[in-house]
Amino acid sequence: MTVADFAARVRRRETVTGYWVLLDAPPATERIARLGYDYVAMDAQHGLFGYDGMLAGLTAIDAGGQSAGVIRVGQNGPADIGRALDAGARAVIVPLVNTAQDAADAVAATRYPPLGIRSYGPMRSMLRIGPVPAEANESVAVLAMIETPQGLANVEEIAATPGIDGLYVGPSDLTLSIGGATSTDPAVADVFEASLTRIRTACEANGIAAGLHTGAGEIAARRASEGWTFLTVACDLVHLEAAARAHLDAARGDS
């Protein structure tokens, strides 16, 4: 499969595994994109980069040649979504989708008229995805994040929204939304797992991708065996800190 097939693979509910990028470090992003991940997702909501960093990061991902560039946009709307797609993203993850109308708005922002409201000006994306509107519509995927009490309550309707290619769970926000005192509160673990099952079931019922952020490769593998199909592994900042700490401990004889 090629990078150009990415949206189609997502829609077929094939298992795709990706990596999460927070840092504005294009050479590092390019190295990650050469490892064989199906996608590399850049976080434009909480990540430490602006538009220039997003553009440079997508360019670096394409230079790696093996991964599709995905953007978690800052907010649901035609401006943020359109800029991410014009910069060359092959999929967008849209935060804070609470209702079916929110999901429909996200879909509309990814599609050119008459199917949506995306403004025409593909700029860099025409070099990678192409300038033809109908082809661009089919070549990019949109995933709606389920991370709030309202979003969880409406998950079945959101999953049934025409044009939505998948749902994506933000575990930290979802944990807080179900009453967790922290983003990893074990006290709500049972409720969290039940919520994940509800979300995954809604995806399966509607034939769309079931996406989840995970903290490690072994967790991603376990979730894939449960039926999750769009799985992200940790992130660059967390791994950088963990590796640096491990080397410091080893140098000081603490491990």
Buried (B, 14 or more C-beta within 10 A) or exposed (E): EEBEBBBBBBBEBBBBBBBBBBBBBBEBBBEBBBEEBBBBBBBBBEBEBEEEBBBBBBBBBBEBEBBBBBBBBBEBEBEBBBBBBBBBBBBBBBBBBBBBEBBBBBBBBBBBEEBBBBEEEBEBBBEBBBEEBEEBBBBBBBBBBBBBEBBBBBBBEBBBBEBBBBBBBBBBBBBBBBEBEEEBBEEBEEBBEEBBEBBBBBBBEBEBBBBBBBBEEEBBBEBBEEBBBBBBBBBBBEBBEEEEEEEEEEEEEEE
